[in-house]
């Protein structure tokens, strides 16, 4: 795989709430997780606008309103854009050297979990700011 891969996750929830499952084969994209972080993106906010030099990342995003994911394949002048609407969850596989960002264009808070194959290090960051939006 050379670029971004999106996997729309099926809601297997019931009256108690939503439930999404990530398959083992998709988890193997990063091998053994060395870092896990989670957070939110407020309405109107942007998170990301960066690129990782060697890190593979799995982004799991839960949403209940509109939002946009932007990325730039190697050598591209204009970023690619995928818009999401409604309610759901998506898994995004992000290989190294692919700039990416999340833009919350809706009115609800986005929630995300990110898993990567490299430890987080302030002293030796694997991330460089690269604005896509």
Secondary structure, 3 states (H helix, E strand, C coil): CCCCEEEEECCCCECCECCCCCCHHHHCCCCCCCEEEEEEECCCCEEEEEEECCCCEEEEEEECCCEEEEEECCCCCCCEEEEECCCEEEEEEECCCCEEEEECCCCCCEEEEEEECCCCCCCCCCEEECCCC
